[in-house]
Amino acid sequence: MSNARQPIDLKRIAGAFGLLGSFESGAPYGSGHINDTFALVYDQGGRPVRYILQRVNENVFKNGEALMENIRRVTAHQHAKLAASGASEASRRALSLVPAADGRCFHRDPEGGLWRVYIFVERATGHDRIETTAQAEAAAKAFGEFQKLLVDLPGGPLHETIPQFHDTASRFRALLQAVEADVCNRAAGVKSEIDFALARQADADRLLALQRAGEIPTVVTHNDTKLNNVLLDDATGEGICVIDLDTVMPGLALYDFGDMVRTATNSAPEDEPDVTKVHMRMPMFEALVRGYLASAGGFLNATEKELLPFSGKLLTFECAIRFLTDYLQGDVYFKTRRPGQNLDRCRSHFKLVESIEEQHEAMLEVVRRW
C-alpha cells in the first residue's frame, strides 16, 4: 500500500467557506514552514479575487480551536479600532477571516484537519530578509501599531498557543537538563558555549522578575516579529498589515522588540559559521527604535523603554540557548540541512549577544534620544 499523501481537494475545502463567485484555481503560496498555505482565485463577475487558505499544523499548535479563537478576537478588535479611528484603507491594515458556512471562524475537514480562510491583502508584499533601514523602520512601526491597537482588547487574556514560549528562565533550565543528560555525548565539545551561557544565567529571569513585580505589564504580543510577518505596501513601502497571528498571546512588549533586534540587526545569516562576520548593525537598531517608538512610544512605560537594548540581547540569548539545547539533544527540534548547523546557529547568536553587550551604552543613547 502506498504511503503517499493524497492531493488536497482545494475546491472542496474552500467550499466550506462563504466565498462568493466560482472557484478558478488554487496553488501553494508563501515561504512558511509550519502551516500549509494556498492562494485561491475566485471569479466574481468576471473579476479575479484572491483568498488565502491555510491548514493549521496542530502538531505544533496543540489546540487549534483556541488558536482560532485568539485570531478571531484579535482581528475583530483591530478592525473595530481602525474603523473608529478613520484609518485610511482600514480593510488592508488587519487580516480578515472569512467565516465557514456554519458560522465558525474555521472548518474541520473529514480527516480532522483545521482550515481557515483570509481575504488576500493585495498590493502588498512580504520580504524574507531586511535589506534596508527603511524596511526595518516600517516593520517596527507596524509591529508597534499592532501592539497599540490591542492594549485594550476586551474579554480577558488570550489563550497561550505555545505555553512558556518566551520564558527564558524555562529555556535555560532545559539547557541545563540537556547538559546533564548529554544523550549524544556532545557536551565536552561545546564547553566554551556552555560556559558562555552559564556566565549570563542571571539575564534569563530579568524581564520575568520585573513582570512579577508589576514593573512591566503583560500585553498582547505577536511573538514572531521577523520582517516577513509584515506586508509592506508595494507603492509606499509602509508596513501595512501584520500577518501570521498563530503565536499572538499574552506576553511582554519587549519580547516583540527584542526579536526584531535579533532578526534585523544581525550582519550575517543566523547560521553563519564564520562568527567574525557577525555584529549588531547600529543603523538597523536606530531604524527599529524610530519605527517602534513612533507607534508604541505612547503606551510603553519608562522601564520598558530603558530595557529596549537589553531585550535584543535577551531574545538573541534565548534563541542561542535553544539552538545549543537542540544540538546537545541530537538536533531533534529545529530542522537542519547539514551536520553542526544548530551549533553554528548557537555560536552566531552568542557572537551577536557579545556585539550587543559591547554597544549597549550607545544603544541606550539612541533610545533616550526618543
ABEGO torsion letter per residue (X at the ends): XBABBBBBBAAAAAAABBBBEBBABBBBBEABAABBBBBBBBBBGGBBBBBBBBBBBAAABABAAAAAAAAAAAAAAAAAAAAAAGBBGAAAABBBBBBBAAGBABBBBAAGBBBBBBBBBBGBBBBABBABAAAAAAAAAAAAAAAAAAAABBGEBBBBABBGAABAAAAAAAAAAAAAAGAAGAAAAAAAAAAAAAAAAAAAAAAAAAAAAGABBBBBBAGBBBAAABBBBAAAGBBABBBGAAABBBBBAAAAAAAAAAAAABABBAABABAAABBBBAAAAAAAAAAAAAAAAAABBAAAAAAAAAAAAAAAAAAAAAAAAAAAAGGAABBBABBGAAAAAAAAAAAAAAAAAAAAAAAAAAAAAX
